[in-house]
Amino acid sequence: MKSFELRRRTDSTVYRFHWADRSDGVAGYRREDSDFWIVRSPALGWIAIDDATGEVTGRPWDVPPDQQSDQPPEGDWVSKKGDKSYVYELRYLQQ
């Protein structure tokens, strides 16, 4: 799949992501409205990461890295930024 959305459960805010290549040559999914990426880490699986700090800001809730495929897993994702945390649902978009 080339596109998916993360829908925040508390207020239905939707963020859409599309497959792309980053400037460092690493492929991943870029958020459509900002330079925010979800990439695959060899150790952690699919994660959202703050490139400036290296901090992991989101990940799948219940799919361990060794059970993840070459695409981010559908279902619940959790995010953390500072003192805030949210639950999202990842859903692939029809192409």
C-alpha positions as CSV (number, residue, x, y, z in Angstrom):
1,M,0.0,0.0,0.0
2,K,1.2,3.5,-0.8
3,S,-1.0,5.5,1.5
4,F,-2.7,5.3,4.9
5,E,-4.3,7.4,7.5
6,L,-3.9,7.7,11.2
7,R,-7.3,8.6,12.9
8,R,-7.1,9.9,16.4
9,R,-9.7,8.1,18.5
10,T,-10.5,11.0,20.9
11,D,-11.6,13.6,18.3
12,S,-11.3,11.8,14.9
13,T,-8.5,14.1,13.6
14,V,-7.0,12.4,10.5
15,Y,-3.4,12.5,9.3
16,R,-2.7,11.0,5.9
17,F,0.7,9.5,4.9
18,H,2.1,8.6,1.5
19,W,5.1,6.5,0.5
20,A,8.2,8.7,-0.4
21,D,11.9,8.9,-0.2
22,R,13.5,11.1,2.4
23,S,16.4,13.4,1.7
24,D,18.8,10.9,3.4
25,G,17.7,8.2,0.9
26,V,15.6,6.2,3.4
27,A,12.1,5.4,2.2
28,G,9.1,5.7,4.4
29,Y,5.7,7.3,4.8
30,R,5.6,11.2,4.9
31,R,2.6,13.0,6.4
32,E,0.8,14.9,3.7
33,D,0.7,18.2,5.6
34,S,4.2,18.3,7.2
35,D,7.7,16.9,7.2
36,F,6.8,14.1,9.6
37,W,7.8,10.5,8.8
38,I,7.0,6.9,9.7
39,V,10.0,4.7,8.9
40,R,11.1,1.1,9.6
41,S,13.8,0.7,12.2
42,P,15.7,-2.6,12.2
43,A,15.4,-2.9,16.0
44,L,12.0,-1.3,16.7
45,G,10.0,-2.0,13.5
46,W,7.7,0.7,12.2
47,I,8.0,3.9,14.2
48,A,7.3,7.6,14.0
49,I,10.5,9.4,15.0
50,D,11.5,13.0,15.6
51,D,14.5,13.4,13.3
52,A,15.8,16.4,15.3
53,T,16.1,14.5,18.6
54,G,16.0,10.8,17.6
55,E,13.0,10.3,20.0
56,V,10.4,7.7,19.0
57,T,7.1,9.5,19.0
58,G,4.8,6.8,17.9
59,R,4.5,3.0,17.3
60,P,2.1,0.2,16.8
61,W,0.5,-0.8,20.1
62,D,0.2,-4.6,19.8
63,V,2.3,-5.8,16.9
64,P,5.9,-6.7,18.0
65,P,8.6,-5.7,15.5
66,D,9.4,-9.3,14.6
67,Q,5.8,-9.8,13.5
68,Q,5.6,-6.7,11.3
69,S,5.7,-6.9,7.5
70,D,7.2,-4.5,5.0
71,Q,4.3,-2.1,5.7
72,P,3.2,-0.4,8.9
73,P,0.6,-2.6,10.6
74,E,-3.0,-1.6,10.6
75,G,-4.8,-1.2,13.9
76,D,-3.9,0.7,17.1
77,W,-0.9,3.0,17.2
78,V,0.1,5.1,20.2
79,S,1.9,8.4,20.2
80,K,3.8,10.4,22.8
81,K,5.1,13.9,22.6
82,G,6.1,15.5,25.8
83,D,3.4,14.9,28.4
84,K,0.7,14.1,25.8
85,S,-0.2,10.7,24.5
86,Y,-2.9,9.6,22.0
87,V,-4.3,6.4,20.4
88,Y,-4.7,6.3,16.7
89,E,-6.1,3.8,14.2
90,L,-4.0,3.1,11.2
91,R,-6.0,2.3,8.1
92,Y,-4.7,1.8,4.5
93,L,-6.4,3.9,1.8
94,Q,-7.7,2.3,-1.4
95,Q,-5.5,3.1,-4.4
